[in-house]
Amino acid sequence: MDRWALVTGAGGGIGEGIARVLAADGWVVAVNDIDSDAAKRVAAEVGGTAVPGDVDASSTEIVAEVVDAANAAGGQLGALVNNAGIVLREALATAKEEDLDRVYRVNLRAPLRLSQAALPYLEQSKGSIVNISSIAALSPLKTGGLYTASKAGLAHLTRQAAFEWGPLGIRVNAIAPGMIRSRMSEDVWADPEQTEQRRRLIPLGRTGEPEDIGLAVAFLVSDSASFITGQLIAVDGGFTQVLLDQMPQSAPLG
């Protein structure tokens, strides 16, 4: 029986990287994206199926379409990767109500609704859920308060879901990507000097690629991670471990 994985926001960037790695690992990938053409392109390239749609508005319908396709092909939904997300940069003092609602609907409510819709099928397959959070869930980000709060909420939603759904045999984990070159952050990587400055801050000496997140997802949805649930795993080349070292200091801290 084929293993099916639904990856949201997989028409490019991190989501596409996840889709490619999962497909190479033997999964049939249902590629979701709000951009229908992008979803179809990636699906065709990875041998999967496209399920375009806005997770904000049609979460239940997206899951139903994937489950129907999997059943028709003699497969089974075994993994849900909640990757779709948005960033709106605005200071908390001036944040608009409509921006708050939009960020939370896409970054927090949609993953919950998708998970709820997938729950009975994942219980049957003893599958798992991976939520794509961010290292911004661990640390404030200038003009990114709405985003950081939503990603921190997603991290804790992961823990709560792992607690509630563990007895059903469903594992729920989250990944916190660091500096990953993706379409969401294209403006950041457009400046070569800034890119180099960021690279120097990463202990492993390089910025991340979408496939780096894909490899972590592939591990978490595999049997090799069968006793791992409720975790937030930073995939950041060690960046979050050196933040304290960035403070000006005349002598080593002791």
N, C-alpha and C positions, 0 to 999 in steps of 0.2 A: 504494500500500500504506500503510495506516494505521501511524503510529508509536505504539507503546505504551510507557508509562512506569509502572513500579511505584513507588509512594511509600508507605513504611511509616509507621505512626503518623500517618495523614493524616485521622483523624476529628475533628480540631480543632487549634487553635493553629498552629504553624509548618507542620506537615504539611499542614493544610488550605489555608494560604496558598500553599504550593508547588503543591498540586493545582490550585487555581484558576488560577494563572498559567500552568501548563503546558497546561491545557485551553484557555485563551484563546489560547495560542500554537499550537494545532493538534494537541496530543497527545491520544491516548485514555489516560485515566489510570485505572490499577488502584489503587483506594483501599484500603489495608490499615489495619486498626486492631484492637486487642484488643476494643474496644467495637463489636459487630456493628451496632447501631442507628446509631452515629455514622458508621461506614464506609458504610452504605447511604444515609444522608442526604446525605453529601458527594458520593458517586458519582452519586446522582440529580441533584444540583444542577449538577454539572460535565459531565454526559453521559458518565460513565465506567462502570466496573463495580466492584462491591464484592468484596473478597477478605478477609473478616474472619479473624483468627487471631492467635495469640500468637507473635511472631517468636522468642521464647526457645525455644519447643517445636516449632514447625512451619514453620521457614524453608523447607525443601525443598518441602513440600507447597504453600506459598503461591506459590512461583515456578512450580511445575508447573501450578497452577490458572490463573495469569496467562498462561503460555505457551499452554496449551490454549485459553483464551478468545481470545487474539490470533490463533492459527492458525485457529480456527473462523470468525473474523470477517475472515479474509484479511489480518491485520495481522502485525506483527513486534515483538518486544520490543527497544526501542532504548535504554532508559535505566532504571537502578535508582537510586533515591534512598533511602539508608539514613538515615531520620530518627527512627525510634522510639528512645526512650531514657527512662531513669529517673534521678531524683535521690534519693539517700538522704543526709541531712545527719547526719554523725557524725564526731567527732574520730578521727584515726588511732589514738590511744592506746587508745580503747575500741571500735574497730570490730569488729563481730561477723563471724565467718567466713561465716555465711549471707548477710549483707549484701554482703560482698565478692564472693561467688559470684554473687549476683543481679545486682549492678551490672555485673560483667564479662560475664555471660552475655548481658544485653540490650544493653549499650552497645558491646561489642567482639566477642564471639563471634558474635552474631546477624548483624551486618553482614558478617562473613567468610563465614558459612554461606550467607547469601543471595547473596553475590557468587559464591561457588563454584557454587551451583546455577544462577545466571544466566549464568555464564561462556560455555558453548558457544553460547548464543543471542545474546549480545552480540558474540561473535567473528564470528558469521554476519552480524550487522547492522552491525558496526563501531561499536557503541554505546559508551556511557560510564556510569560510576558516579559518583555524588556522595554523599559521606558528610557528615552534619551533625555536626560536632564542636562546639566552643565556644571562646570566648575564655578560658574556664577552663582550656583545654589549654595556654595560654601563661603563666598566672599562678596561684599558689595561691589558694584560696578558703576562708575560715574555715568550719570544720566540713564542708567539701566535698571532703576528700581522696580519697575513693573515686571520686567523680564526676570530679574534675579528672584523676586518674590514668587513668581509663578513656577520657576524651576525648583526652588526650595520646596514649594508645595508639592510638586510632582515627586520629589525625592521622598517626602514623608508619605505621600499617597502610596508609593511603592512599598514602604514598610508596613503600612496598615493593610494593604491588600495581601501582602505575604502572610501576615498574621491571620487574616480572615479566611483566605483561600487555601492555605497550606493543608488543612484537613481534607480538601477536595483533591489533593495531589497536584495542585497547580503552584508552580514556582513563579515568583515575581521579583525581578531585580532591575536595577537602573545603572546606566552608564553616565558619567560626567565627562564629556569631551573637553579637552583643553584647547590649545591653539591648533585648530584643524582648518586646512584650506578648503573652504566650501563656498557655495553660491551665497549663503546667508552673510558671509563676511568678506565678500569680494572687495568692498571698499577699503578694508583694512590691508589687504594684500596688494593693493594697487601701488603702494608706495614702497619701492625696493629698500630704501634706507630703514623705514619702520619695520619692514619684514625682517631685515637682518638684526635689528635691535631686539626684536622678539625672539628670534632664533637663539641669540646668545643667552637669553634667560632660561632656556630649557636645558636641564642637565644632560639629556641624551643628545643634544647638539643639533636637533632638527625639528622643524614643524611637522605636525601630523597630517596624514592624508585620510580621506574618507574610509579607505579600506582598513585603516588601523582600528576604527570603530567597528567596522564589519567583522573583523577577526575576533574582537571581544564579544560581540553579539553571538557569533557562531559558537563560541565556547559556552556562553551562558545558556543557550537553547539546546545544547548537546547533553548526552548522558554523562559526559565527564563532569558536568556541574550539577549532578542530580541531588547533591546535598547542600546546594547554595541557594539561599533565598533571602529576600529582604535587604539586599546589599546595594550600596551606591559605590561603584568602582570608578575612580578617576582614571581616564586614559589620556594622559597629558604629558608624557615624557618626563615626569617628575617635577613639573612646574610648580604645583601647589606645595611642594616640599621646600622650596627655596624662597618663599615670599618674605620671610623674616630677614633673610640675608640681604634684601634689597634696601633695608633702612641704612641711612648714612651712619657710619660708626668709625671711631678712631682706633678702636681695639676690638678684638673678638669678644663677643658677649660671653660672660661667664656666670 
